[in-house]
Amino acid sequence: MQVEKSLIICLSFLQTIAFVRSDKPKLFRGLQIKYVRGSDPVLKLLDDSGNIAEELSILKWNTDSVEEFLSEKLERL
């Protein structure tokens, strides 16, 4: 089963911004990035129907943590 994800990010979190602005997001199939002003950064794991199966705060994650998590959950291109 392939799990899709959305990454919602607030521009005030430097480590998450560094990941999003790099070429790394292009390496993951099914990764969608959405900007929500004033929102804390979260990863939303979607089920096969597109419903939110799990939501994880990534407020304190660094770039390497985000990449490692996505590597475990998504197919790399």
C-alpha positions as CSV (number, residue, x, y, z in Angstrom):
1,M,0.0,0.0,0.0
2,Q,1.4,3.4,-1.0
3,V,0.7,6.1,1.5
4,E,0.4,9.7,0.3
5,K,1.3,12.7,2.4
6,S,0.9,16.4,2.6
7,L,3.4,18.6,4.2
8,I,1.9,21.7,5.6
9,I,4.4,24.3,6.6
10,C,4.5,27.8,8.2
11,L,7.3,29.9,6.9
12,S,8.7,30.8,10.3
13,F,10.2,27.4,10.9
14,L,13.7,27.5,9.4
15,Q,14.6,23.8,9.4
16,T,11.3,22.8,7.6
17,I,11.8,25.7,5.2
18,A,15.3,24.5,4.3
19,F,13.8,21.0,3.4
20,V,11.0,22.5,1.3
21,R,13.2,24.9,-0.6
22,S,15.8,22.3,-1.4
23,D,15.5,19.7,-4.2
24,K,14.7,17.0,-1.7
25,P,10.9,17.1,-1.9
26,K,11.1,16.2,-5.6
27,L,12.7,12.9,-4.6
28,F,9.5,11.5,-3.0
29,R,6.6,10.2,-5.0
30,G,3.2,11.3,-3.6
31,L,4.6,14.2,-1.5
32,Q,2.4,17.3,-1.6
33,I,3.4,20.5,0.0
34,K,0.8,23.0,1.1
35,Y,1.5,26.4,2.7
36,V,-0.9,27.5,5.4
37,R,-0.2,30.9,6.9
38,G,0.0,30.8,10.7
39,S,0.0,27.0,10.9
40,D,2.6,24.9,12.7
41,P,4.3,22.5,10.3
42,V,2.7,19.0,10.2
43,L,2.8,15.9,8.1
44,K,-0.6,14.4,7.2
45,L,-0.6,10.8,6.2
46,L,-3.6,10.0,4.0
47,D,-5.2,6.7,3.5
48,D,-6.2,5.2,0.1
49,S,-9.4,7.2,0.1
50,G,-7.6,10.5,0.7
51,N,-8.7,10.8,4.3
52,I,-6.3,11.8,7.0
53,A,-5.1,8.6,8.7
54,E,-2.5,10.3,11.0
55,E,-1.2,13.8,11.6
56,L,2.3,14.4,13.0
57,S,3.7,17.7,14.3
58,I,7.1,18.3,12.9
59,L,7.6,21.6,14.7
60,K,10.9,20.4,16.4
61,W,12.1,18.2,13.5
62,N,15.2,19.1,11.6
63,T,15.8,18.6,7.8
64,D,17.4,15.2,8.3
65,S,14.5,14.0,10.4
66,V,11.9,15.0,7.8
67,E,13.9,13.3,5.0
68,E,14.4,10.1,7.1
69,F,10.7,9.9,7.9
70,L,9.7,10.4,4.3
71,S,12.2,7.8,3.2
72,E,10.5,5.3,5.4
73,K,7.0,6.1,4.2
74,L,7.2,7.1,0.6
75,E,8.8,5.7,-2.5
76,R,11.9,7.6,-3.7
77,L,12.1,8.6,-7.3
